[in-house]
Amino acid sequence: MQRTPELRDSYGTLLTGIRLNASSGASRSILVTSAQPNEGKTTVASCLAIVASRSGQTVLLVDGDLRRPSLASAAAIENGVGFSEVIGDRVEIAEAINRIELFADLRVAGSLSVMGAGQKAPEFFATVDWDQARRTVQAMTQRFDLVLFDSPPILAGNDALLLAGIVDGVLLVVGAGSADREEVRRAKEQLAEVGTPMIGAVFNQFDQRIHGRASQPYSKYYLNARQ
């Protein structure tokens, strides 16, 4: 994770918004998705998980993308069982949780764990008992302060919509320069049909040199105060 003050502040603000939702008992489990591929949803989910754990929360990051799983290899997890085996009632939740030691040199009260996608093909979702899957996710939230799911893009298949039905909230990642307004509208409409609240959107991959000046007129004031 790139450690610039602006990036840390952005994820800190995002985390604060999620915590405000969670204070009312909502948003303990969140699906991070996008309309189309390559908008940065996996990066956003991973960075948010790191920031949340560094703030003292216990966090579980789950790979719900059976089409293009990436979290297990990124975290060097050799245990082959994962999310698909858990919701398929093949293994216990604890068997698929892998604690990640990122902060050995820091005094951090929180923790970060990762659950890989597992070994099932995407077609497996058609056989899932989704009522039971929701109860399984609720059981995960009893173990962790925050459970984040990385999912396939909404318009690439129905996987993300199925997963949206078993979580508390959805965070939509919109890639600057790559997102199409009509595609974002369609993704939002499909999520609305599921009924799970969309707790917010992240405008990702913003480049001031390409997209113009960001609307943060006071950021330098705070950054200068740290120097």
Summary of the structure (lengths in Angstrom):
residues: 227
radius of gyration: 17.4
end to end distance: 21.8
largest distance: 55.9
contacts: 714
relative contact order: 0.21
helix: 44%
strand: 17%
